[in-house]
Each structure stands twice: as structure tokens, then as C-alpha cells.
Amino acid sequence: MKIWGNSPKVFGVYNKQNPVDKIQKQNVVSSVKDEYKISAQAKDFQIVMKALANIPDIREDKVKEISAKIESGEYRVEASDISEKIIRMISREKE
């Protein structure tokens, strides 16, 4: 697609150097330093997040315990318990 019109003039305006560009900064002394302060609540949050990062997502001891019960036939779950938990989970998702 070609656009006809004043495009060379437009390019000339944008490529033109402004006198402002030629000004050099001299003797600029910056005495102001950036500062930041972290609130106590933010510090506590950082500590908690670091602690959570060190906790494994899967509890290996619990997995081994339940796996052993399943293999031995001791692990039994009532269907009514499962259905109640599914219904509770679905009702929370709708809220």
C-alpha cells in the first residue's frame, strides 16, 4: 500500500535537529540520591515468601503413608465423603 501526500515534508520535520539537542550539560551536580523504604509488613511478607519457597509442594511422608495403606488394602474412602467434598468445591468455585 502506498500513501501519497506530504510524506517527504513530514520526514523532514522529524529528521530536523532542534537547537535544544545541541545544548550540552555542564557542571551538573546531582546531590539528591534515590531512597526507598520497605515497611515492616513488606519485610514480614518477604520472610514468609522465602520460607514458603523452601517448603516442598508435595508432602512425601503423606504420599508414602497413603500409598502403603492403598497397597495393604487399609485405605478406604466413603463415596458420600467424596461427593460432599466435590459439591463443596464446586459451590466455592461459583462464588
C-alpha positions as CSV (number, residue, x, y, z in Angstrom):
1,M,0.0,0.0,0.0
2,K,1.3,3.4,-0.9
3,I,0.3,6.6,0.9
4,W,0.7,9.7,-1.3
5,G,0.9,13.2,0.1
6,N,3.3,15.2,2.1
7,S,5.4,12.4,3.5
8,P,8.7,13.9,2.5
9,K,7.8,17.1,4.4
10,V,6.8,15.0,7.4
11,F,10.1,13.1,7.4
12,G,12.0,16.4,7.1
13,V,10.3,17.8,10.2
14,Y,11.1,14.7,12.2
15,N,14.7,14.5,11.0
16,K,15.4,18.1,11.6
17,Q,17.7,18.8,14.6
18,N,16.4,21.1,17.2
19,P,18.7,23.7,18.9
20,V,17.8,22.0,22.2
21,D,19.7,18.9,21.1
22,K,22.9,21.0,20.8
23,I,22.9,22.2,24.4
24,Q,25.5,20.5,26.5
25,K,25.1,19.8,30.1
26,Q,27.8,21.5,32.1
27,N,28.5,21.5,35.7
28,V,25.5,19.4,36.6
29,V,25.9,18.2,40.2
30,S,23.4,15.7,41.5
31,S,23.2,15.7,45.2
32,V,19.9,14.0,45.5
33,K,20.0,10.2,45.9
34,D,17.2,7.9,45.4
35,E,15.9,6.3,48.5
36,Y,13.4,3.6,49.2
37,K,11.9,2.4,52.5
38,I,10.3,-1.0,53.0
39,S,7.6,-1.2,55.5
40,A,7.6,-3.7,58.3
41,Q,4.7,-5.5,56.7
42,A,6.6,-5.8,53.4
43,K,9.6,-7.2,55.3
44,D,7.5,-9.8,57.0
45,F,5.9,-10.7,53.7
46,Q,9.4,-11.2,52.2
47,I,10.4,-13.5,55.1
48,V,7.2,-15.6,54.7
49,M,7.6,-15.8,50.9
50,K,11.2,-17.1,51.4
51,A,10.0,-19.7,53.9
52,L,7.2,-20.8,51.6
53,A,9.7,-21.2,48.7
54,N,11.7,-23.8,50.9
55,I,8.6,-25.9,51.6
56,P,8.1,-28.7,49.1
57,D,4.8,-28.7,47.1
58,I,4.3,-32.5,47.7
59,R,4.4,-33.9,51.2
60,E,6.4,-37.1,50.6
61,D,5.6,-38.6,54.0
62,K,1.9,-38.3,53.5
63,V,2.2,-39.8,50.0
64,K,4.1,-42.7,51.3
65,E,1.7,-43.3,54.1
66,I,-1.4,-43.3,51.9
67,S,0.4,-45.4,49.2
68,A,1.2,-48.0,51.8
69,K,-2.4,-48.1,53.1
70,I,-3.7,-48.5,49.5
71,E,-1.3,-51.4,48.8
72,S,-2.2,-53.1,52.0
73,G,-6.0,-52.6,51.4
74,E,-6.4,-50.5,54.6
75,Y,-7.2,-47.2,52.8
76,R,-11.0,-46.9,52.4
77,V,-12.9,-43.8,51.4
78,E,-16.7,-43.5,51.6
79,A,-18.4,-42.4,48.4
80,S,-20.5,-40.0,50.4
81,D,-17.4,-38.2,51.7
82,I,-16.1,-37.8,48.2
83,S,-19.4,-36.5,46.8
84,E,-19.7,-34.0,49.7
85,K,-16.2,-32.6,49.1
86,I,-16.8,-32.3,45.3
87,I,-20.1,-30.4,45.9
88,R,-18.3,-28.1,48.4
89,M,-15.5,-27.5,45.9
90,I,-18.0,-26.7,43.1
91,S,-20.0,-24.4,45.2
92,R,-16.9,-22.4,46.2
93,E,-15.9,-22.0,42.6
94,K,-19.3,-20.5,41.8
95,E,-18.9,-17.8,44.5
